[in-house]
Amino acid sequence: MHEIIEAIKSKNLKEVFFGSSGFSIADEANLNDLQLGYSVHPDGSVLSGPNEGDWQKSWVVIGTDTEVGDPFFVDTSEPLLPVYTAMHGMGEWSAELVSTSLSSFLEVLSYLNGISKQDFARIDPDENTITDPKELAVIERKLLEISGEKYYWQNFIEQHQEWVKEFGS
């Protein structure tokens, strides 16, 4: 757990927003609280299990999606601490790779934070919203390069483009 906390502290990221999407990242004070409802029941009992679809004992929540609340978590059973997400409320957990390591995930968030110029998730695109397809293609390639993961970030950019198309002026 110490390694996770130190990595998160080194980037000093609390929330990162890009268009209508956002990432809320744990800090040392709330990391344990974020485990409630995932690996630990509010009464203190263990919620993880050994079967496919169970929350795994090696998963540690490090943040949430600000739009839908889905968790971002690391798998502590793997040396690089890959980061995953999964839809909550589905009755079982199906992990989707977001980044091949915690450090690359935090680097992706730093990159997005640097280009987005946002303090909160947008309901509608504004003058700071990145809408140019060529610029978004460059961003997508950079996200894939940093994270080592293709599908999550392709989908992330596709959802951004759909949002721009639907809610842009």
N, C-alpha and C positions, 0 to 999 in steps of 0.2 A: 504494500500500500504506500510505503514511503516513496518508492520510485515514481509512482503515479502522481502523488502530490507534488513532488519536486519538479517533475516535467511540466505539470500544469502551472505551477508558480513561475517557472522560468519564462513563460510566454505572457503572463499577466493578461489573460483574456477572460472576460466575464460573459459577455454576449457579443455575438457577431451576426450581422444581418446582411442579406443580399436579396434585394427585391422584396418579395413577400415571405421569404424564408429566413429562419433564424436559428441560431445555436446558442443555448445557455450552458455554460461550462461551470462545473463544480469548483469550489475552492476548499481549502483545508477545513473550514468551519462547517460546510454542509455536505461533504462527501459521504459521511456515514448516513446522514438523513436521506440522501438520494437512494440508498439501498432498500429503503422501506417500500414494500409492495412488490419488490423484485426478488431479492434473495432472502429478505427478512420481513416477516409479518409485523404489523405494528405491536402485536403482543409479545414480540421477541422470538417467536418460533421460526424455524427455517422453512423457506419456501422452495429452495432449490432441490433438484432431483437428478438422478442419473440417466433418465430416459430421454430419448429424442422428443423434442417439444417442451421439455421441462426447462426452467431457468437453471443454468448450470452453475455449480458451486464456484467455478473459476471466473465467472463474469462479474465485473465491477462497473457499475454505472458511473460515468464521468460527466454526464450532461444530458440535456433533453432538446428535442426539436421544439422551438418556441411556438410553432403553429399548431401542431397536433399532440405534442407531449411525448412522442415516442422516445425511448431512451437511446443514448449512445453509450456503449460499454466496451471495455477492454477485456480480452481473454487472457487472464494471468497465467494460464497453463502454457502459453506460447512465449518464447523469450522476447520477441519484438513487441509484444502487447498489441496485437492487431485490434482495430476498432471496428465495431459492428453496430448496427441498429436493428430494431425489430418492431413490428407494429404491436402496440399493446391492445388488450381487449379482444384478442382473437381466440382465446382459449388454449393456445399453445404458442411457444416461442420459436420463430424461424429466423435465425440470424442472417443478416445481409451484410457482407463486407463493405465497409466504408473506406478504410485505409489500412495498408499492410502493417502499420506500426502506430503507436501513440505519438511518436515524434513527428511522423509524416502527417498525421491528422491535425496536430497542433500547428504545423507549418501551413497546411491548407487553410486553416482558420485565420492565421496571421495574414496570408496572402489575400483572402477574401476581405478581411477587415481593412486592409490597406487600399483596396480598389473600390470598395462599396460606398464610402462616404455616407453611411447611415448609422443612426443611433437607435433605430427601431425598425421593425418590419413594416413595410408599406402596404396599405390597402390598395392603392392605385399607384401606377408608375408616376414619377415626377421628373423634373429636369436633371436630377442626378442619377436616374435609373439607366443602367447600361442596356441599350436596346439594339445596337448595331450587330447584325448577325456575324459579321467578320470578327468583330471584337469579342463576341461571345464564343466563337469558335476557338480563338486564341486562348481565352480563359479556360474553356473546357480542356484543351490540350495541356495547359499548365496544371490544372487540377488532376488530370490523369497522371501526368509526369510526377508530380509531388506525392500523390497518394499511393500510386501503384495499383489503383483500382479503376476499372473502366466503367462498369455498368451503373454504379451508384451516381457517379458524377455526370455521366451522359444524361441520366434521368433527371438529375438536379437542374442541368442547363435546359433540357427540354421543358420541364415544368416552368422554369423562369420565362422561357419564350412564349409558352401558352398563356401565362399570366399577363405578359406584356401585350399579347395579341388581344386577349379578352378585355382587359381593363385599361389599356392605353388609349390615348385620345386620337 
